[in-house]
Amino acid sequence: MNVTISIMIISMTLSTALMTLNYWLTLMKPDNEKLSPYECGFDPLQSARLPFSIRFFLVAILFLLFDLEIALLLPLPWAIQLSNPTYSFAWAFIILLLLTLGLIYEWIQGGLEWAE
């Protein structure tokens, strides 16, 4: 028998046995709370559209911006091995300077204060 066929037969048998065991052992007692489509805590009689604060989106954008900064600066340690690493360090310094100036601007404008 081929090794690939035997691996496929073993994996199919094992997955079928585990699914059957899961079906037999799980305790399912559905009630009206569990069967309702609103299990997330929202009242189904109110509006489904809840207003979000713009500050939530600002924090999310700032998080993505600083996450992008990490992705841009990740190759920096490998830039030391280049013949002329000064350009890489200059670009990294420019990126960090722009992000720092943007953060200072947001701080001065009050964009980082959560209380309204």
Biopython code that builds the backbone (N, CA, C, O; Angstrom):
import numpy as np
from Bio.PDB.StructureBuilder import StructureBuilder

atoms = [
    (1, "MET", "N", (0.844, -1.172, 0.000)),
    (1, "MET", "CA", (0.000, 0.000, 0.000)),
    (1, "MET", "C", (0.893, 1.240, 0.000)),
    (1, "MET", "O", (1.937, 1.276, 0.651)),
    (2, "ASN", "N", (0.473, 2.211, -0.716)),
    (2, "ASN", "CA", (1.232, 3.442, -0.825)),
    (2, "ASN", "C", (1.174, 4.212, 0.506)),
    (2, "ASN", "O", (0.171, 4.153, 1.217)),
    (3, "VAL", "N", (2.252, 4.931, 0.833)),
    (3, "VAL", "CA", (2.322, 5.674, 2.092)),
    (3, "VAL", "C", (1.283, 6.793, 2.113)),
    (3, "VAL", "O", (0.662, 7.045, 3.146)),
    (4, "THR", "N", (1.096, 7.450, 1.000)),
    (4, "THR", "CA", (0.126, 8.551, 0.934)),
    (4, "THR", "C", (-1.293, 8.052, 1.180)),
    (4, "THR", "O", (-2.064, 8.688, 1.898)),
    (5, "ILE", "N", (-1.634, 6.911, 0.582)),
    (5, "ILE", "CA", (-2.982, 6.360, 0.771)),
    (5, "ILE", "C", (-3.182, 5.930, 2.221)),
    (5, "ILE", "O", (-4.252, 6.147, 2.788)),
    (6, "SER", "N", (-2.168, 5.325, 2.821)),
    (6, "SER", "CA", (-2.313, 4.909, 4.215)),
    (6, "SER", "C", (-2.454, 6.114, 5.148)),
    (6, "SER", "O", (-3.224, 6.059, 6.106)),
    (7, "ILE", "N", (-1.724, 7.201, 4.884)),
    (7, "ILE", "CA", (-1.866, 8.411, 5.705)),
    (7, "ILE", "C", (-3.259, 9.000, 5.546)),
    (7, "ILE", "O", (-3.856, 9.448, 6.525)),
    (8, "MET", "N", (-3.785, 9.005, 4.321)),
    (8, "MET", "CA", (-5.133, 9.527, 4.097)),
    (8, "MET", "C", (-6.180, 8.680, 4.816)),
    (8, "MET", "O", (-7.120, 9.222, 5.399)),
    (9, "ILE", "N", (-6.027, 7.350, 4.780)),
    (9, "ILE", "CA", (-6.985, 6.470, 5.449)),
    (9, "ILE", "C", (-6.928, 6.665, 6.961)),
    (9, "ILE", "O", (-7.966, 6.710, 7.621)),
    (10, "ILE", "N", (-5.726, 6.780, 7.508)),
    (10, "ILE", "CA", (-5.584, 6.997, 8.956)),
    (10, "ILE", "C", (-6.187, 8.335, 9.364)),
    (10, "ILE", "O", (-6.887, 8.410, 10.374)),
    (11, "SER", "N", (-5.928, 9.391, 8.600)),
    (11, "SER", "CA", (-6.465, 10.710, 8.958)),
    (11, "SER", "C", (-7.982, 10.749, 8.836)),
    (11, "SER", "O", (-8.651, 11.351, 9.676)),
    (12, "MET", "N", (-8.534, 10.121, 7.810)),
    (12, "MET", "CA", (-9.998, 10.086, 7.668)),
    (12, "MET", "C", (-10.639, 9.284, 8.805)),
    (12, "MET", "O", (-11.665, 9.690, 9.350)),
    (13, "THR", "N", (-10.038, 8.154, 9.160)),
    (13, "THR", "CA", (-10.574, 7.331, 10.243)),
    (13, "THR", "C", (-10.506, 8.077, 11.578)),
    (13, "THR", "O", (-11.466, 8.078, 12.348)),
    (14, "LEU", "N", (-9.367, 8.708, 11.839)),
    (14, "LEU", "CA", (-9.205, 9.439, 13.090)),
    (14, "LEU", "C", (-10.156, 10.626, 13.178)),
    (14, "LEU", "O", (-10.752, 10.860, 14.230)),
    (15, "SER", "N", (-10.309, 11.378, 12.092)),
    (15, "SER", "CA", (-11.216, 12.529, 12.137)),
    (15, "SER", "C", (-12.663, 12.094, 12.275)),
    (15, "SER", "O", (-13.431, 12.737, 12.991)),
    (16, "THR", "N", (-13.052, 11.020, 11.610)),
    (16, "THR", "CA", (-14.422, 10.518, 11.753)),
    (16, "THR", "C", (-14.678, 10.024, 13.178)),
    (16, "THR", "O", (-15.740, 10.280, 13.746)),
    (17, "ALA", "N", (-13.709, 9.322, 13.748)),
    (17, "ALA", "CA", (-13.867, 8.838, 15.121)),
    (17, "ALA", "C", (-13.964, 9.996, 16.108)),
    (17, "ALA", "O", (-14.776, 9.948, 17.031)),
    (18, "LEU", "N", (-13.148, 11.038, 15.929)),
    (18, "LEU", "CA", (-13.208, 12.178, 16.845)),
    (18, "LEU", "C", (-14.505, 12.970, 16.704)),
    (18, "LEU", "O", (-15.054, 13.438, 17.701)),
    (19, "MET", "N", (-15.000, 13.125, 15.478)),
    (19, "MET", "CA", (-16.279, 13.831, 15.298)),
    (19, "MET", "C", (-17.434, 13.046, 15.912)),
    (19, "MET", "O", (-18.329, 13.630, 16.523)),
    (20, "THR", "N", (-17.415, 11.729, 15.752)),
    (20, "THR", "CA", (-18.466, 10.903, 16.336)),
    (20, "THR", "C", (-18.411, 10.948, 17.861)),
    (20, "THR", "O", (-19.448, 11.046, 18.518)),
    (21, "LEU", "N", (-17.218, 10.878, 18.417)),
    (21, "LEU", "CA", (-17.047, 10.968, 19.865)),
    (21, "LEU", "C", (-17.523, 12.317, 20.399)),
    (21, "LEU", "O", (-18.152, 12.379, 21.455)),
    (22, "ASN", "N", (-17.228, 13.393, 19.678)),
    (22, "ASN", "CA", (-17.683, 14.721, 20.072)),
    (22, "ASN", "C", (-19.201, 14.813, 20.033)),
    (22, "ASN", "O", (-19.806, 15.415, 20.921)),
    (23, "TYR", "N", (-19.814, 14.233, 19.031)),
    (23, "TYR", "CA", (-21.279, 14.277, 18.924)),
    (23, "TYR", "C", (-21.942, 13.525, 20.064)),
    (23, "TYR", "O", (-22.979, 13.955, 20.569)),
    (24, "TRP", "N", (-21.353, 12.402, 20.478)),
    (24, "TRP", "CA", (-21.938, 11.606, 21.549)),
    (24, "TRP", "C", (-21.704, 12.224, 22.923)),
    (24, "TRP", "O", (-22.570, 12.116, 23.791)),
    (25, "LEU", "N", (-20.582, 12.855, 23.141)),
    (25, "LEU", "CA", (-20.232, 13.322, 24.476)),
    (25, "LEU", "C", (-20.709, 14.734, 24.810)),
    (25, "LEU", "O", (-20.803, 15.078, 25.988)),
    (26, "THR", "N", (-21.008, 15.549, 23.822)),
    (26, "THR", "CA", (-21.407, 16.928, 24.130)),
    (26, "THR", "C", (-22.819, 16.948, 24.690)),
    (26, "THR", "O", (-23.694, 16.185, 24.281)),
    (27, "LEU", "N", (-23.002, 17.845, 25.635)),
    (27, "LEU", "CA", (-24.286, 18.006, 26.293)),
    (27, "LEU", "C", (-24.993, 19.210, 25.661)),
    (27, "LEU", "O", (-24.583, 20.356, 25.849)),
    (28, "MET", "N", (-26.052, 18.930, 24.914)),
    (28, "MET", "CA", (-26.772, 20.016, 24.250)),
    (28, "MET", "C", (-28.176, 20.115, 24.832)),
    (28, "MET", "O", (-28.995, 19.207, 24.695)),
    (29, "LYS", "N", (-28.428, 21.244, 25.486)),
    (29, "LYS", "CA", (-29.759, 21.532, 26.011)),
    (29, "LYS", "C", (-30.180, 22.909, 25.509)),
    (29, "LYS", "O", (-29.997, 23.894, 26.224)),
    (30, "PRO", "N", (-30.731, 23.009, 24.317)),
    (30, "PRO", "CA", (-31.125, 24.317, 23.798)),
    (30, "PRO", "C", (-32.343, 24.864, 24.534)),
    (30, "PRO", "O", (-33.269, 24.125, 24.868)),
    (31, "ASP", "N", (-32.326, 26.164, 24.778)),
    (31, "ASP", "CA", (-33.471, 26.847, 25.344)),
    (31, "ASP", "C", (-33.707, 28.120, 24.533)),
    (31, "ASP", "O", (-33.035, 28.360, 23.531)),
    (32, "ASN", "N", (-34.672, 28.934, 24.979)),
    (32, "ASN", "CA", (-35.026, 30.127, 24.209)),
    (32, "ASN", "C", (-33.892, 31.145, 24.160)),
    (32, "ASN", "O", (-33.720, 31.831, 23.152)),
    (33, "GLU", "N", (-33.118, 31.251, 25.237)),
    (33, "GLU", "CA", (-31.986, 32.200, 25.256)),
    (33, "GLU", "C", (-30.925, 31.800, 24.243)),
    (33, "GLU", "O", (-30.418, 32.640, 23.499)),
    (34, "LYS", "N", (-30.594, 30.524, 24.218)),
    (34, "LYS", "CA", (-29.550, 30.058, 23.317)),
    (34, "LYS", "C", (-29.985, 30.066, 21.863)),
    (34, "LYS", "O", (-29.160, 30.267, 20.972)),
    (35, "LEU", "N", (-31.242, 29.855, 21.616)),
    (35, "LEU", "CA", (-31.730, 29.806, 20.244)),
    (35, "LEU", "C", (-32.040, 31.178, 19.668)),
    (35, "LEU", "O", (-32.292, 31.300, 18.470)),
    (36, "SER", "N", (-32.026, 32.205, 20.495)),
    (36, "SER", "CA", (-32.308, 33.543, 19.979)),
    (36, "SER", "C", (-31.099, 34.060, 19.204)),
    (36, "SER", "O", (-29.965, 33.717, 19.536)),
    (37, "PRO", "N", (-31.324, 34.880, 18.176)),
    (37, "PRO", "CA", (-30.194, 35.360, 17.365)),
    (37, "PRO", "C", (-29.382, 36.455, 18.047)),
    (37, "PRO", "O", (-28.332, 36.839, 17.533)),
    (38, "TYR", "N", (-29.837, 36.968, 19.191)),
    (38, "TYR", "CA", (-29.140, 38.062, 19.861)),
    (38, "TYR", "C", (-28.453, 37.548, 21.124)),
    (38, "TYR", "O", (-28.872, 37.871, 22.235)),
    (39, "GLU", "N", (-27.417, 36.761, 20.958)),
    (39, "GLU", "CA", (-26.685, 36.237, 22.102)),
    (39, "GLU", "C", (-25.579, 37.175, 22.552)),
    (39, "GLU", "O", (-24.918, 36.902, 23.555)),
    (40, "CYS", "N", (-25.361, 38.263, 21.847)),
    (40, "CYS", "CA", (-24.208, 39.114, 22.131)),
    (40, "CYS", "C", (-24.498, 40.169, 23.196)),
    (40, "CYS", "O", (-23.601, 40.947, 23.520)),
    (41, "GLY", "N", (-25.670, 40.231, 23.739)),
    (41, "GLY", "CA", (-25.946, 41.171, 24.806)),
    (41, "GLY", "C", (-26.746, 42.387, 24.373)),
    (41, "GLY", "O", (-27.131, 43.191, 25.222)),
    (42, "PHE", "N", (-27.006, 42.547, 23.100)),
    (42, "PHE", "CA", (-27.796, 43.680, 22.631)),
    (42, "PHE", "C", (-29.277, 43.372, 22.783)),
    (42, "PHE", "O", (-29.705, 42.230, 22.620)),
    (43, "ASP", "N", (-30.039, 44.380, 23.090)),
    (43, "ASP", "CA", (-31.483, 44.241, 23.193)),
    (43, "ASP", "C", (-32.063, 44.153, 21.787)),
    (43, "ASP", "O", (-31.831, 45.065, 20.994)),
    (44, "PRO", "N", (-32.804, 43.108, 21.437)),
    (44, "PRO", "CA", (-33.294, 42.963, 20.072)),
    (44, "PRO", "C", (-34.386, 43.958, 19.702)),
    (44, "PRO", "O", (-34.739, 44.070, 18.528)),
    (45, "LEU", "N", (-34.930, 44.685, 20.677)),
    (45, "LEU", "CA", (-35.993, 45.632, 20.371)),
    (45, "LEU", "C", (-35.485, 47.032, 20.078)),
    (45, "LEU", "O", (-36.244, 47.877, 19.603)),
    (46, "GLN", "N", (-34.202, 47.294, 20.358)),
    (46, "GLN", "CA", (-33.637, 48.611, 20.078)),
    (46, "GLN", "C", (-33.010, 48.628, 18.691)),
    (46, "GLN", "O", (-33.022, 47.630, 17.970)),
    (47, "SER", "N", (-32.467, 49.775, 18.340)),
    (47, "SER", "CA", (-31.823, 49.919, 17.037)),
    (47, "SER", "C", (-30.554, 49.063, 16.989)),
    (47, "SER", "O", (-29.817, 48.970, 17.971)),
    (48, "ALA", "N", (-30.315, 48.451, 15.847)),
    (48, "ALA", "CA", (-29.129, 47.605, 15.690)),
    (48, "ALA", "C", (-27.876, 48.430, 15.448)),
    (48, "ALA", "O", (-26.767, 47.911, 15.579)),
    (49, "ARG", "N", (-28.022, 49.682, 15.105)),
    (49, "ARG", "CA", (-26.877, 50.543, 14.815)),
    (49, "ARG", "C", (-26.561, 51.409, 16.024)),
    (49, "ARG", "O", (-27.303, 52.331, 16.360)),
    (50, "LEU", "N", (-25.438, 51.092, 16.674)),
    (50, "LEU", "CA", (-25.012, 51.860, 17.836)),
    (50, "LEU", "C", (-23.968, 52.872, 17.395)),
    (50, "LEU", "O", (-23.078, 52.538, 16.614)),
    (51, "PRO", "N", (-24.063, 54.103, 17.883)),
    (51, "PRO", "CA", (-23.078, 55.109, 17.470)),
    (51, "PRO", "C", (-21.724, 54.851, 18.129)),
    (51, "PRO", "O", (-21.645, 54.572, 19.325)),
    (52, "PHE", "N", (-20.659, 54.949, 17.330)),
    (52, "PHE", "CA", (-19.298, 54.815, 17.836)),
    (52, "PHE", "C", (-18.689, 56.201, 17.961)),
    (52, "PHE", "O", (-18.994, 57.107, 17.185)),
    (53, "SER", "N", (-17.836, 56.342, 18.935)),
    (53, "SER", "CA", (-17.115, 57.587, 19.095)),
    (53, "SER", "C", (-16.012, 57.654, 18.050)),
    (53, "SER", "O", (-15.397, 56.638, 17.726)),
    (54, "ILE", "N", (-15.761, 58.844, 17.524)),
    (54, "ILE", "CA", (-14.706, 59.024, 16.535)),
    (54, "ILE", "C", (-13.342, 58.790, 17.159)),
    (54, "ILE", "O", (-12.380, 58.492, 16.452)),
    (55, "ARG", "N", (-13.250, 58.920, 18.463)),
    (55, "ARG", "CA", (-11.980, 58.691, 19.152)),
    (55, "ARG", "C", (-11.562, 57.221, 19.069)),
    (55, "ARG", "O", (-10.373, 56.907, 19.050)),
    (56, "PHE", "N", (-12.543, 56.335, 19.020)),
    (56, "PHE", "CA", (-12.232, 54.919, 18.852)),
    (56, "PHE", "C", (-11.504, 54.692, 17.532)),
    (56, "PHE", "O", (-10.519, 53.955, 17.486)),
    (57, "PHE", "N", (-11.977, 55.311, 16.472)),
    (57, "PHE", "CA", (-11.334, 55.152, 15.171)),
    (57, "PHE", "C", (-9.976, 55.837, 15.142)),
    (57, "PHE", "O", (-9.061, 55.358, 14.473)),
    (58, "LEU", "N", (-9.830, 56.942, 15.852)),
    (58, "LEU", "CA", (-8.542, 57.626, 15.904)),
    (58, "LEU", "C", (-7.496, 56.750, 16.584)),
    (58, "LEU", "O", (-6.356, 56.672, 16.126)),
    (59, "VAL", "N", (-7.879, 56.092, 17.674)),
    (59, "VAL", "CA", (-6.944, 55.196, 18.357)),
    (59, "VAL", "C", (-6.605, 54.012, 17.462)),
    (59, "VAL", "O", (-5.460, 53.561, 17.449)),
    (60, "ALA", "N", (-7.573, 53.506, 16.721)),
    (60, "ALA", "CA", (-7.315, 52.390, 15.820)),
    (60, "ALA", "C", (-6.360, 52.802, 14.700)),
    (60, "ALA", "O", (-5.468, 52.035, 14.337)),
    (61, "ILE", "N", (-6.536, 53.995, 14.154)),
    (61, "ILE", "CA", (-5.642, 54.478, 13.094)),
    (61, "ILE", "C", (-4.245, 54.711, 13.644)),
    (61, "ILE", "O", (-3.262, 54.403, 12.971)),
    (62, "LEU", "N", (-4.137, 55.246, 14.851)),
    (62, "LEU", "CA", (-2.819, 55.435, 15.451)),
    (62, "LEU", "C", (-2.130, 54.097, 15.696)),
    (62, "LEU", "O", (-0.922, 53.971, 15.497)),
    (63, "PHE", "N", (-2.896, 53.105, 16.125)),
    (63, "PHE", "CA", (-2.313, 51.782, 16.320)),
    (63, "PHE", "C", (-1.789, 51.231, 15.002)),
    (63, "PHE", "O", (-0.683, 50.693, 14.952)),
    (64, "LEU", "N", (-2.574, 51.361, 13.929)),
    (64, "LEU", "CA", (-2.118, 50.872, 12.630)),
    (64, "LEU", "C", (-0.900, 51.636, 12.139)),
    (64, "LEU", "O", (-0.013, 51.057, 11.513)),
    (65, "LEU", "N", (-0.853, 52.925, 12.418)),
    (65, "LEU", "CA", (0.288, 53.736, 11.992)),
    (65, "LEU", "C", (1.562, 53.296, 12.694)),
    (65, "LEU", "O", (2.605, 53.160, 12.056)),
    (66, "PHE", "N", (1.489, 53.072, 13.996)),
    (66, "PHE", "CA", (2.687, 52.647, 14.710)),
    (66, "PHE", "C", (3.027, 51.191, 14.422)),
    (66, "PHE", "O", (4.189, 50.799, 14.528)),
    (67, "ASP", "N", (2.044, 50.392, 14.063)),
    (67, "ASP", "CA", (2.320, 49.038, 13.626)),
    (67, "ASP", "C", (3.039, 49.058, 12.278)),
    (67, "ASP", "O", (3.936, 48.250, 12.037)),
    (68, "LEU", "N", (2.649, 49.966, 11.415)),
    (68, "LEU", "CA", (3.336, 50.138, 10.133)),
    (68, "LEU", "C", (4.760, 50.625, 10.346)),
    (68, "LEU", "O", (5.673, 50.250, 9.610)),
    (69, "GLU", "N", (4.937, 51.455, 11.347)),
    (69, "GLU", "CA", (6.292, 51.934, 11.668)),
    (69, "GLU", "C", (7.201, 50.765, 12.028)),
    (69, "GLU", "O", (8.359, 50.729, 11.613)),
    (70, "ILE", "N", (6.693, 49.824, 12.785)),
    (70, "ILE", "CA", (7.496, 48.659, 13.150)),
    (70, "ILE", "C", (7.833, 47.851, 11.907)),
    (70, "ILE", "O", (8.948, 47.347, 11.778)),
    (71, "ALA", "N", (6.884, 47.725, 10.997)),
    (71, "ALA", "CA", (7.150, 46.974, 9.767)),
    (71, "ALA", "C", (8.177, 47.685, 8.891)),
    (71, "ALA", "O", (8.976, 47.037, 8.216)),
    (72, "LEU", "N", (8.155, 49.007, 8.904)),
    (72, "LEU", "CA", (9.138, 49.744, 8.098)),
    (72, "LEU", "C", (10.525, 49.712, 8.710)),
    (72, "LEU", "O", (11.521, 49.716, 7.987)),
    (73, "LEU", "N", (10.605, 49.681, 10.025)),
    (73, "LEU", "CA", (11.906, 49.698, 10.687)),
    (73, "LEU", "C", (12.458, 48.297, 10.968)),
    (73, "LEU", "O", (13.569, 48.163, 11.481)),
    (74, "LEU", "N", (11.696, 47.261, 10.637)),
    (74, "LEU", "CA", (12.164, 45.910, 10.892)),
    (74, "LEU", "C", (13.454, 45.558, 10.140)),
    (74, "LEU", "O", (14.311, 44.899, 10.728)),
    (75, "PRO", "N", (13.643, 45.959, 8.876)),
    (75, "PRO", "CA", (14.890, 45.601, 8.186)),
    (75, "PRO", "C", (16.101, 46.420, 8.627)),
    (75, "PRO", "O", (17.194, 46.216, 8.100)),
    (76, "LEU", "N", (15.940, 47.323, 9.558)),
    (76, "LEU", "CA", (17.045, 48.195, 9.959)),
    (76, "LEU", "C", (18.257, 47.442, 10.506)),
    (76, "LEU", "O", (19.378, 47.819, 10.163)),
    (77, "PRO", "N", (18.111, 46.406, 11.332)),
    (77, "PRO", "CA", (19.325, 45.704, 11.790)),
    (77, "PRO", "C", (20.127, 45.060, 10.657)),
    (77, "PRO", "O", (21.348, 44.932, 10.754)),
    (78, "TRP", "N", (19.446, 44.658, 9.590)),
    (78, "TRP", "CA", (20.162, 44.076, 8.462)),
    (78, "TRP", "C", (20.842, 45.148, 7.613)),
    (78, "TRP", "O", (21.722, 44.842, 6.809)),
    (79, "ALA", "N", (20.437, 46.387, 7.791)),
    (79, "ALA", "CA", (21.053, 47.469, 7.018)),
    (79, "ALA", "C", (22.473, 47.757, 7.488)),
    (79, "ALA", "O", (23.248, 48.383, 6.766)),
    (80, "ILE", "N", (22.816, 47.315, 8.668)),
    (80, "ILE", "CA", (24.180, 47.517, 9.168)),
    (80, "ILE", "C", (25.183, 46.761, 8.293)),
    (80, "ILE", "O", (26.338, 47.171, 8.178)),
    (81, "GLN", "N", (24.747, 45.670, 7.684)),
    (81, "GLN", "CA", (25.644, 44.855, 6.878)),
    (81, "GLN", "C", (25.872, 45.432, 5.482)),
    (81, "GLN", "O", (26.716, 44.926, 4.743)),
    (82, "LEU", "N", (25.149, 46.464, 5.112)),
    (82, "LEU", "CA", (25.348, 47.074, 3.795)),
    (82, "LEU", "C", (26.686, 47.803, 3.751)),
    (82, "LEU", "O", (27.310, 48.068, 4.777)),
    (83, "SER", "N", (27.100, 48.116, 2.533)),
    (83, "SER", "CA", (28.383, 48.808, 2.398)),
    (83, "SER", "C", (28.296, 50.246, 2.897)),
    (83, "SER", "O", (29.271, 50.774, 3.432)),
    (84, "ASN", "N", (27.135, 50.887, 2.728)),
    (84, "ASN", "CA", (26.949, 52.255, 3.199)),
    (84, "ASN", "C", (25.625, 52.334, 3.967)),
    (84, "ASN", "O", (24.601, 52.682, 3.379)),
    (85, "PRO", "N", (25.623, 52.016, 5.276)),
    (85, "PRO", "CA", (24.366, 51.977, 6.033)),
    (85, "PRO", "C", (23.835, 53.353, 6.432)),
    (85, "PRO", "O", (22.786, 53.445, 7.068)),
    (86, "THR", "N", (24.544, 54.419, 6.068)),
    (86, "THR", "CA", (24.111, 55.756, 6.485)),
    (86, "THR", "C", (22.759, 56.126, 5.883)),
    (86, "THR", "O", (21.947, 56.775, 6.541)),
    (87, "TYR", "N", (22.510, 55.723, 4.647)),
    (87, "TYR", "CA", (21.230, 56.050, 4.013)),
    (87, "TYR", "C", (20.072, 55.379, 4.747)),
    (87, "TYR", "O", (19.028, 55.996, 4.956)),
    (88, "SER", "N", (20.251, 54.130, 5.133)),
    (88, "SER", "CA", (19.197, 53.418, 5.853)),
    (88, "SER", "C", (18.918, 54.067, 7.204)),
    (88, "SER", "O", (17.764, 54.221, 7.604)),
    (89, "PHE", "N", (19.981, 54.443, 7.896)),
    (89, "PHE", "CA", (19.789, 55.109, 9.188)),
    (89, "PHE", "C", (19.147, 56.479, 9.017)),
    (89, "PHE", "O", (18.348, 56.899, 9.854)),
    (90, "ALA", "N", (19.487, 57.172, 7.949)),
    (90, "ALA", "CA", (18.880, 58.490, 7.695)),
    (90, "ALA", "C", (17.387, 58.343, 7.431)),
    (90, "ALA", "O", (16.585, 59.108, 7.968)),
    (91, "TRP", "N", (17.001, 57.358, 6.599)),
    (91, "TRP", "CA", (15.578, 57.149, 6.321)),
    (91, "TRP", "C", (14.832, 56.706, 7.576)),
    (91, "TRP", "O", (13.705, 57.143, 7.812)),
    (92, "ALA", "N", (15.440, 55.856, 8.372)),
    (92, "ALA", "CA", (14.808, 55.428, 9.621)),
    (92, "ALA", "C", (14.621, 56.611, 10.567)),
    (92, "ALA", "O", (13.588, 56.728, 11.227)),
    (93, "PHE", "N", (15.626, 57.487, 10.632)),
    (93, "PHE", "CA", (15.510, 58.669, 11.476)),
    (93, "PHE", "C", (14.404, 59.593, 10.972)),
    (93, "PHE", "O", (13.665, 60.165, 11.774)),
    (94, "ILE", "N", (14.282, 59.744, 9.656)),
    (94, "ILE", "CA", (13.226, 60.593, 9.089)),
    (94, "ILE", "C", (11.845, 60.018, 9.412)),
    (94, "ILE", "O", (10.929, 60.760, 9.767)),
    (95, "ILE", "N", (11.698, 58.697, 9.288)),
    (95, "ILE", "CA", (10.406, 58.071, 9.598)),
    (95, "ILE", "C", (10.052, 58.274, 11.072)),
    (95, "ILE", "O", (8.922, 58.638, 11.398)),
    (96, "LEU", "N", (11.013, 58.040, 11.953)),
    (96, "LEU", "CA", (10.754, 58.227, 13.385)),
    (96, "LEU", "C", (10.476, 59.687, 13.730)),
    (96, "LEU", "O", (9.638, 59.976, 14.585)),
    (97, "LEU", "N", (11.171, 60.598, 13.074)),
    (97, "LEU", "CA", (10.945, 62.020, 13.318)),
    (97, "LEU", "C", (9.544, 62.438, 12.882)),
    (97, "LEU", "O", (8.862, 63.162, 13.607)),
    (98, "LEU", "N", (9.105, 61.988, 11.701)),
    (98, "LEU", "CA", (7.757, 62.327, 11.234)),
    (98, "LEU", "C", (6.685, 61.743, 12.147)),
    (98, "LEU", "O", (5.699, 62.412, 12.455)),
    (99, "LEU", "N", (6.874, 60.505, 12.577)),
    (99, "LEU", "CA", (5.894, 59.911, 13.476)),
    (99, "LEU", "C", (5.869, 60.603, 14.833)),
    (99, "LEU", "O", (4.801, 60.777, 15.421)),
    (100, "THR", "N", (7.035, 60.998, 15.334)),
    (100, "THR", "CA", (7.086, 61.709, 16.608)),
    (100, "THR", "C", (6.420, 63.073, 16.494)),
    (100, "THR", "O", (5.685, 63.482, 17.393)),
    (101, "LEU", "N", (6.671, 63.778, 15.398)),
    (101, "LEU", "CA", (6.024, 65.082, 15.205)),
    (101, "LEU", "C", (4.507, 64.933, 15.076)),
    (101, "LEU", "O", (3.756, 65.755, 15.601)),
    (102, "GLY", "N", (4.057, 63.896, 14.385)),
    (102, "GLY", "CA", (2.612, 63.650, 14.282)),
    (102, "GLY", "C", (1.992, 63.315, 15.625)),
    (102, "GLY", "O", (0.885, 63.758, 15.932)),
    (103, "LEU", "N", (2.702, 62.532, 16.424)),
    (103, "LEU", "CA", (2.197, 62.205, 17.757)),
    (103, "LEU", "C", (2.126, 63.437, 18.650)),
    (103, "LEU", "O", (1.161, 63.611, 19.394)),
    (104, "ILE", "N", (3.138, 64.287, 18.580)),
    (104, "ILE", "CA", (3.127, 65.535, 19.361)),
    (104, "ILE", "C", (1.979, 66.432, 18.914)),
    (104, "ILE", "O", (1.313, 67.052, 19.743)),
    (105, "TYR", "N", (1.744, 66.502, 17.600)),
    (105, "TYR", "CA", (0.633, 67.309, 17.078)),
    (105, "TYR", "C", (-0.709, 66.784, 17.589)),
    (105, "TYR", "O", (-1.556, 67.567, 18.019)),
    (106, "GLU", "N", (-0.906, 65.467, 17.545)),
    (106, "GLU", "CA", (-2.156, 64.883, 18.047)),
    (106, "GLU", "C", (-2.318, 65.132, 19.539)),
    (106, "GLU", "O", (-3.427, 65.368, 20.016)),
    (107, "TRP", "N", (-1.225, 65.080, 20.266)),
    (107, "TRP", "CA", (-1.272, 65.308, 21.703)),
    (107, "TRP", "C", (-1.663, 66.745, 22.010)),
    (107, "TRP", "O", (-2.477, 66.995, 22.899)),
    (108, "ILE", "N", (-1.085, 67.687, 21.275)),
    (108, "ILE", "CA", (-1.398, 69.113, 21.490)),
    (108, "ILE", "C", (-2.839, 69.414, 21.113)),
    (108, "ILE", "O", (-3.504, 70.191, 21.798)),
    (109, "GLN", "N", (-3.332, 68.814, 20.042)),
    (109, "GLN", "CA", (-4.702, 69.043, 19.595)),
    (109, "GLN", "C", (-5.742, 68.375, 20.499)),
    (109, "GLN", "O", (-6.933, 68.667, 20.400)),
    (110, "GLY", "N", (-5.292, 67.485, 21.374)),
    (110, "GLY", "CA", (-6.213, 66.806, 22.287)),
    (110, "GLY", "C", (-6.839, 65.573, 21.700)),
    (110, "GLY", "O", (-7.850, 65.089, 22.209)),
    (111, "GLY", "N", (-6.267, 65.056, 20.645)),
    (111, "GLY", "CA", (-6.838, 63.878, 20.007)),
    (111, "GLY", "C", (-6.619, 62.597, 20.764)),
    (111, "GLY", "O", (-7.287, 61.602, 20.484)),
    (112, "LEU", "N", (-5.706, 62.585, 21.715)),
    (112, "LEU", "CA", (-5.442, 61.375, 22.478)),
    (112, "LEU", "C", (-6.210, 61.306, 23.787)),
    (112, "LEU", "O", (-6.142, 60.297, 24.489)),
    (113, "GLU", "N", (-6.941, 62.363, 24.126)),
    (113, "GLU", "CA", (-7.734, 62.365, 25.349)),
    (113, "GLU", "C", (-9.061, 61.675, 25.079)),
    (113, "GLU", "O", (-9.810, 62.067, 24.184)),
    (114, "TRP", "N", (-9.341, 60.648, 25.860)),
    (114, "TRP", "CA", (-10.527, 59.853, 25.615)),
    (114, "TRP", "C", (-11.798, 60.515, 26.138)),
    (114, "TRP", "O", (-12.855, 60.364, 25.525)),
    (115, "ALA", "N", (-11.729, 61.239, 27.241)),
    (115, "ALA", "CA", (-12.926, 61.855, 27.816)),
    (115, "ALA", "C", (-13.389, 63.004, 26.935)),
    (115, "ALA", "O", (-12.592, 63.790, 26.424)),
    (116, "GLU", "N", (-14.697, 63.073, 26.776)),
    (116, "GLU", "CA", (-15.254, 64.139, 25.925)),
    (116, "GLU", "C", (-15.833, 65.246, 26.769)),
    (116, "GLU", "O", (-16.347, 66.227, 26.232)),
]
sb = StructureBuilder()
sb.init_structure("model")
sb.init_model(0)
sb.init_chain("A")
sb.init_seg("    ")
for serial, (resi, resn, name, xyz) in enumerate(atoms, 1):
    if name == "N":
        sb.init_residue(resn, " ", resi, " ")
    sb.init_atom(name, np.array(xyz, "f"), 0.0, 1.0, " ", f" {name:<3s}", serial, name[0])
structure = sb.get_structure()
